């Protein structure tokens, strides 16, 4: 029971990390590609053009999905802390 539980716990935590981080990273990825295409078309090569929109978009995604992210993290934490009492016996 112990080894299986630890393996499932590790798998669930990695899955939670990917689930929470993926909207932010995908937003930055797609916006970065769109800005790179725009820079290639217009031949404007300024670093602030790539940084500022990605930063703002990532902040907006974190603001919009922050409640969902916090709910997932708190649910996982509560499940982890309640299972510690069972696991230590």
Helices and strands as residue ranges (DSSP letters): H 2-42, H 47-87
